[in-house]
Amino acid sequence: MNENVSSKIDVKEIYSQIKIFKEGLEKHGKFIRTPLLEPAEEELPIDSEKREDDEKFKKRECFNIEIPNDKEKPYVNLGKPLHREEKHFFRFFLDGSLKTYYLGDYILPSFSFPILIGEIAAACLFRRNDGILSVPINGFRRRISLLLPNKSLLPDSLQMELDEMTQKFGSYNGLKLELQYTEERESKDWRSSLRAKGISEMHNTELQLAKNVRKDPEEGWLIIDGAIRKEEFLDLKNVIGLAKSFSRFPVFEIERSITFDIVKLIVGLKEGERTVIFKQTTTEDDAEKKVKDKLGFWYLRLRAGEWLENPLQGVVKVEMKIEENFASRETIELVNEISRALLAERTVSPYPTPRWHAHIYPIYAAESYIKNNFLSEYYLRGLTL
């Protein structure tokens, strides 16, 4: 895979900016650095992808927008995989990642809060006709962010100091340290809120990368690793979200007569089959109504076999923009073509990486590129001392 020069970083500039930040803080309060070396948040054994999907499916009801041939078996046999020799369907593969580190707590006379530093990275790989994956010159982006509570909670003098810092950081030629503030003004757990802000910024980075790398949607379809989270992703043409992990909460009502939970639905799904297309039921007060009303999804079994640990393994969730609530023939044909192309992506398998059974190699390659370009945990912590 080709090397991307944009993955390089001038650590001296980052150190200089962090020093400016620390000196500015000391003028207005007291920073108590954590004495413990906690692991990066991403490395903790938490399935953040499933956790985000659980949040989306707090309202569990879903309905089918494609009529099944058999209501008790709402599946579609896809036939032969669509290999790229026949039609090179997917050409772009996008993944993003975030590592956050707890630095310590900042004490003000009227307010105290934790400070997190986050390294955000995203990569968009391009696949040539011969199958070679490469990272375009603008296909990788890294951001270093200091994650802080809502700016309005801070004293006016500190706000002014932070604004001056941002102007100073803008004068650097290389990677600029970013100050990111949460939208919420209250939180029972500021560390979780700060990390959520980091995740939101990671998705923004993915969105910008998708726009910058793929100038023309007709060049080929784009696969985003994970579910589609932001409405802005729905404005991109020829894009799907591919989730290796998903919520167990949804309940599916087929033709308003038969109800399946997620396990019952997936157990009957054979290798090379997909479910019918679904949408999630929404209410007027749903904060994500605009996204959910335009988002269709289905489940596809990439692999089966006795070596899988449970029936939910080997299955991916596929999401794409579908505005209609009754799938047209054209939509169904497109969904079938997408699913057949995904079946062809099963090989080469990234075994034995975790979740290999629901993984496709180009996304694995994008993940690996990001991980190999992350700064060392000890190196990044050293910059903050």
N, C-alpha and C positions, 0 to 999 in steps of 0.2 A: 504494500500500500504506500502510495506516495507521501512524502513528508510535507508538512505545511509549515512554512516559516512563521506564520502568524501565531503558532503555538508557543513561540519563545517569549520570555519575560525578563524584564530588567528588575531584578529583586532589589537593587540599590534604590531605585525610584520608589518602590513599594515601601521599603523600610523608612525612607525619608518622609513619605506621606503619613505613615502610621505614627511616626515620631511627632509630627505636627498635630495630629489628632490627640495624642496623649497629653502633650503640653497644653493644648487648649482646654481639655477637660480639667486638668489640675488647677486651673484658675477659678473654677466655679464650684467644685465639689471634691469628693474623695473617691478614688477608684481602688477597690479592694480586689486584688487579683486572686483567682482561685489557686489554692495550693496544690490541687489535684490535677493530674494529667488525664483528663477525660478523653475517651475516644471520639473521633469525628462522628457527628450524629448519623451520617449515612451508613457508617459501619456498624451501628447498633442493630440487633436482630429484629427489626421492625419492617413489616411489609407496607411501605408507605403508599404503594400503588393501590393495594387492596383497601387501605384505610381511607384514601381519598374517594374510592368508589363507594365505600360504605356511607360516606358523608352524602354522596349524590343520591343514594337509594334509601334515605331515611323514609321517604314515601315510596313504598315498595311496589305498588301496583304498576304493571306493564300490560300493554295490549298488542296484538299482532296487527300489522298493516299489510300482510301478505296472506292470502287464503291458502291453508294447507289442503293437500289431497285427502288427508286423514287427520281429523281433529285430535285423535289419540296418539298420533305419531307425526308431530309437526316438523318434519325433517325433509330435506331436499338432497337427493343423491346427485353428486356433481359430475360423475364420470371421470374422464382422464384429466390429470393436472395439465395446466397450460404452461408449458416450458418456454423459455425465452427464445429458443430456436424457432418456435412457431409464432410467438408474439412477445416482444420484450416489453412487458407491461409496467413493472416497477423499476425505476431508475434512480430514485433518490431515497435515502434512508436517514432519518433524523432522530437523534437522541440527545437528551440533556441530563445533567446531573448536578447535584449540590452537596457540598460538604460544609457543615457549620461547626464552629468551635466556640465553646463557652469560655470567655476570657475572664470574667469576674463580674462584680456588681459595682454600680456607680451610685454614690450616696449624695443626695442633695438635701437641704434642710426640710423640704416638704415632700420629697418623692425619692424613691430609690428603684433601680431597675437593673436587670442583667444586661451585659453587652455581649453580643455574638459577632464573630467575623465569619463571613461565608465566602467560599470559592465556588463560583458558578461556571460551568463549562458546557458547551453544546457543540456537537459536530454533525454535519450533514454530508454523507458520503454519496458519491456519484458512481454508478456502474456503467462501464463501457459495454459495447456490443460483444466483446470477447469475454465478458464476465469479470474483468479486473475492476476492483474497487479502488477509488482514489478520493482524496480530500481536496476539493478545489481550493484555490488561493484564498477565497473568502468563506471557506467551509468550516472554519473553527473559530469559536469566540470564547474568551475567558473574561470573567469579571470578578473583582474582589470587592466585597461590600461589607460595610459595618452596619449591623442591623440594630435599629433604635426604635423606641416607642414613638407614638404620634408626637409630632413637633410641638403641638399646642400645649402639651403637658410639661414642657421644659420652660425654665425661666427665660425672660426676654433676652437677658444678657448672654445666656448660653446659646439661644437661637441665633443671635447675631454672630457669635463666635463660630458656630457651625457653618453659617452662610459664608463667612470669610474663608473658612477652610475649603469649602467647595470651590470657591474662586481660585484659591491657590492650587488645588489639585488640577484644575483645568489648564494650568500653565505647563503641566508636565507633558512631555512628548510621547511617552509610552503609555502603559496601562495606568489608568487613573483610579484611585481609591474612591469608591462611591459611598455616600451616606444614604441609607434607605430607611424610611419611617413607615410604621404600620398605619393602616387606615383607622383601626379601632382606637378609641380613647380609654377603654376600660378592658381589663383582662384579669382572669383569675390565675393565669399561668403565662407570664410574659415571655418565658423562654419558648413555649409552644407558639405563641403569637408571632414572635420574631422569626422563628423558623418558617412559619407559614408565609410570612412576607418574602423570605428567601425563595421558597418554592414558587410563589407567584412571579417573582422576577426571573426565575429560571424558565418558566413557561413563556414569558415575554421575550427572553433571549432566543428560545426555540422559534418563536413566531418570526422574529426579525431575520433569523438565519434562513428560514424557509423562503422568505420573500427575496433575500439577497442572492441566494445560490440558484434558485430556480426562477429565472426571469420570465420564462414562457411555460405555462402549465402543460402545453402540448408536447413539451420535451419528454414527458413521462410522468407517471404517477409517483406521489410521495407517500412513504409510510412514516408516520410518527410513532415512536415507541410509547405505548401507554394510551390512556383514554384522552379524548379531546376535552379540554377543560375550559377554554376561553371561546367566547363568541367570535373573536377575531379569526380564529382558525377556520371557522365555517365560511369566511369570505374567500379562502383560498380554494382554487379549483383543483380537482383531481387529487384529493388527499383522503387518506384513511388513518384512523387511529387503531393501533394493534396492541391490545392489552394481554400480557402473559398472566396477569393475576387480576381477579375481579371479585366484586362483592357477592356474598351468599345471600343477601337480603331480598333480591327481587322475587316477586310472585307474578307469574304470567297467566293471563286469562286468554284462552284461545276461543275465538268466536263467541265470547260471552257465555260459554257453557262449560268448559273444562279448565280447571286451574292446575298449574304446575308450579312447584317450587324449583329452585335452581338445580338441586340434586336430581329430582325426578326428571327434569328436562334434559340434563346432560347425560344421565345414565343410559338413556336410549339412543344417544347420538353415536353413530358408527364412524369409523375412520373414513375420510373422504366425503362426509356429509356435513351439511350446515343446518341450523334451525331456520325457521321462517324469520322474517324481519319483524322487529319489535320497535315500539316507542314507549317511553315512560309517561304515565299519566301525570298531569300537572294541575296545579290550582293557581288562581290569580295571584296569590300571595307568595308563590314560589320565587325565590330570588334568582333561580337559574332557569326560569320558564323560557326565556328567549332561546337559550341553547337547547334545552330538552325538546322543545316543540319542533326543532329543525333537525334533530339528531336521530337517525335510525341506527339500529345495531342488531347483530346476530352473533351466534356462537358457531365456531367451526372446529371440527376435530382434525388436528393435524396428524396425531399419532394415537395408536391403541396398542395394547399388548399386556401380557401377564407381568411384565417387568415394571409397569407403572404402579405407583403406590395406592392410588385411589382413582375413581372414575372421573374426577375433575381435572386430573392431569392430562396433558396432551391436547387441551382445548384452549383456543384463544377467543377473545371477544373482539369483534371488528365493529368500528363505528365510522359513519360517514354522514354527510349532509343529505338528508332526504326530507324535503318540506312537505310532501304529500302524506296524507293519513290513510290513503289506499294506494298501495304500490302499483304503479303502472307496469305494463309488459316490458317497457324499455328499462325501468328501474330494476326489475327482477333479472333481466338478462345481464345487466351491468353487475349486479351483486353476484350472480353466478360466475361471471368472467373474473371478477376480483377474487372470489373464493378459489377458483381453479388455479389462478396465478399464485395465490398464497400456498396452495398445496404443493406447487412445484418448488417453493422456497424451502421445503423441509430438508432438502439436501443441498449443500453439505450440512450435517448436524453439528452443532457446537458442543456435543457431549464431551466431557462430563460436567460442563459448567452448570451451576444451579439453574433449575427450571429449563434445562435443555429441551425437555419434551414439548414445551410451548414456545420455543425460541426459533428465530430464523437467523441464518448466519450473517447477513449484512447488518442487522441491528446489533448482533453480538460484536461485529467488527467495529461499529461506531462506539459502543460501550467501552470496548477495549482501548480504542484510541483516546477516549476521554480519560480513562483511568490512568493510562500511561503518561498523560500530560498534566495530571494533577500535581501540584506542589507536594513535596513530602510533608506529612503532618508535623514532624519535628522541625522542619525548616520553616514552615509557616508560623508555627508557634514561636520559634526563635526570633522572627521578625517583629513580634508583638511584645517582646520583653523590654 
